[in-house]
Amino acid sequence: MRAAELHIDEACWSPSRHAAPVLHPVQLRLAAGSVLGVVGANGAGKSTLLRLIYRYYRPRSGRVAIDGVDIWSMPARIAARNVAVVLQEQAVDFAFTVRSIVDLGRTPHRPGFSFSTPRDRDIVESALERLDIAHLAARRFGSLSGGERQRVMVARALVQEPALLVLDEPTNHLDIRHQLEIINLIRDLDMTVVASLHDLNMAALVCDDILLLSKGKTVGVGPPDRVLADDMVSLAFGIRARRERLMPSNIDHFTYQL
């Protein structure tokens, strides 16, 4: 797998030309192989930003570029080879087996309606093992728990072999063990990752950079130690936040008060 540089150049979005912006201009550059955490209260603009990155919304102005190439200048198949996305809720045929759904991630790499190749099958099997769902391969998607479905969708994204992976609340529905497994997976991936996260402690632990949003505007962008400061988090969430360093783990931990 390869990793790509992500450049968001003053990209903003509103539902119509004359409507108020849902997301005000965002400016950031994410190095190849880095993990960006997008954090903020509900309605802050996190999902809107992700939709700009995975080409669901076209920016009202500005641009989103991968390795210097505007994603809207790419043919759809090429864009799908570069960017994969895992959403909280996805439209999937519940009658499909787990293996069939994961195999769909190989579609951008196949000409026309061609069948799976031996390499495709090897990549799929590897992803099933990596996400601890090989034992579910023959199960129908509709019979799975929420956490199991989430891991299936992450596996499907991985077999796409993207340069950039977009994750919308990747630990949603997961138990503690599988939350930790997904977090470790994110840290170990050989690709650039953008993830929206509600858990600031998790964001500080796994992310190289943080984009903190409030009411569609950027509060801060940069390393977690700088952006997840008490005053900035308090401002963005409308609470009193306090960050403490836990010993002997030497890990930062947030506590909150109204």
N, C-alpha and C positions, 0 to 999 in steps of 0.2 A: 504494500500500500504506500501511497505517497501522501504527503501533507502539503496544503496550499496556504499561501498568505491570503488573509481576508482584509479587504479595505472597504470600509463604509465611509463614503465621502459626502457629508452633509445630506444624507438621505432622510427624507421625511415622508409622511403619508397622512392623507385625509380622505374620507369617503367620497368627496366630490371636490371640484375645483374651488368652489366658494365656501365649503364647510370649514369649520375650525379644525386645525391639525389634531389628530389623535396621537401622532408621534412627531415631535419637533425635530429639527435637523440633528442627526447623530454623526459624530466624527470619531472614527477609531481605526487603528491599524493593528491587526493581530498577526503575530509572527507564525510562520508555518510550524505545525506541531504543538501549538499552545492550546490551552483550555481557557475559554472565556465564560464566566458565569454572569448571566443577566438576572439581576435581582431588583425587587421593588414590590410595593403593595399591589393588591388587586387593582386593575385598571391603570397601572403605571405605564403600560405600553410594551410590556415584555413580549406578549404573543404577536403583536403587530410587528415588532422588530424581527422576530423569527420569521414571520411570513415574508418580509422583504428579503431576508437572506436566502430562503429556500424557494423564492420566485413564485410565491402565491400572490403577493401584491407587487405591483410595479410602483417604485417610488414616485411620489408626486413631483419631487425634484431631487437632485443629487443622484448618486448611483451606488450600487453594491458590486464590487469586483473581486474576482478570484484570480490570484496571480496576475493582477493587472488587467484582466479581461472582464468587461461588464457582463454580468450574468444574463442580461436581456439581449445581448448580442449573440448568445450561444443558441444553436438548435436545441430543441427540448431534450433529445436523446443525449447530447453532449453534456447539457446541464445536469441530467440525471446521473451521469457517470461521475460528475464532480461533487454533487451535493446529495446527501441522503438525510432523511428526516424521520424522527420517531415522535409521534404526537401522543397526547394523553388518550385520545379517543380516535380510532381510525376505522374507516368503512372497510370491513373485511367480511367476505363470505364465511359465515360461521360453519358451513358444511365442509370447508377445505380442511385438509390435514395440516398439521404443523409443518411437516416437511415441504408440502406444496406451497405454503405461504412464504416460508423462508426462501424457497427456490425462486419466487417471483422477483426477489432482489437482483437476480442475474439478468433480468429482461433487458436493461439498457446495453448489455454487452453482447446480445444476440442479434444477428441480422434477421429481420422479418419475424416470421413465426417459427423459427427453427427450434429444435428440441435441445434439451440439456446435453452438454458434452461431459466426458469424464472429468475434466477440470472443474466444470460447474458443480458436479456432484461432490467432488472432493472439498470444494470451498464451502458448500452447504453443510456437509457432515462436520467439518471443522468448526463452523459457527454453532451448530447444535451442541457440540461438546463444550465449546467455550462458554456458552450461556447456561450450561447444566440443564439442557432440555432434550438431549438425545433420547432419553427414555419416553419422551412425549411425542416423538416424531410421527407416529401413526395415529395419534389422537386427533379428533376433530377440534378445531379452534374453539367452537362454541361450548365445549365441555370443560374448558380450562378456567382456572381462577383468574382474577384480575392481574395478580402478580405474574402468573405464568404467561398470560397474553402479552404483558409488557416485555418480558424477556424474548418472546418469539419475535416481536416487532424490532427489538434491538438486533437480534440475529439477522433478520431480513435486511436491515440497514447495513450491517457489516458485510454481508455477501455482495452488496452493491459495490464494494471497494471504492468508496468515495474519497476525495481529498479533503472534504469538509463534512462533518457530521453535526446535524442540528438535533438537539434533544429538548423536548418540552416536558419539564418535570419528570426526568427519567426514573426517579425512585418512587413515583406515585404508585400506590397499591402494593408495594413490595414489603415483605417482612424485613426485620433488621438484618438477617444474614444476607439476603439477596440485595438489600440496599448497599451493604458494604461491598459485595461482589461487583455491583454495577459501578460503584465509585472507583474501586481498584481497576476495573476494566477501562474506565474513562482515562485514568492516569496512565495506563499502559499502552493505550492505542497509538499507533504510528500515523496519526492523522490530526488535523485541526478540529477542535470541538467547540461548539457554542451550545450552552445549556442554560435554560431558564430554571432557576432554583428558588424554592421558598425558604429552605433551611440555610440560614447564614453561616452556621457553624460548618455545615457540609461544604458550602461555597468557599469559605476561607481555607478549608483543608485541601480541596481538590483543584482549585482554579489558579492559573498563573496570573490572570487579570480579571477584574470585576467591572461590569458596567452597572451602575446604580441609577435607576430611573424613578421619577416621581411625577405623576400627572403628565406623562408624555415628554418630560424634559430630562436631560442628563444632569444628574447631581454630581457624579464623579465617574471617572474611568481610569483604571490603572491597577497596580498591585493591590491585593487584598489588605495588606497592612496600612495602606494609605487611604483607600476608598472606604473600607469598612471601619472607619473611625466612629467613635461614639456619637459625635455631633452630627455627622452626615447621615448615619443610620436613623438617629432620632428624628431628623428633619424629614427624611424620605418616608418614614412609616408613621409619623405622628405619635411617637411613644418616647419613653426614656430608655435608651439602650446603654448597656455597660458591657465592655469587653474585658475579660480577665484571662490571664495566662495560667493554665492549669499545670501543676507540677506533680509527678516528674515527667509527664508526657510532653511538656513544653508546647502544648496546643492551646490556641485561643478559644475562648468559649463566651458566647453572648448570653446575657440575661436581660429581661425586659420588664418594664412597668408602664402602666398607663399614666 
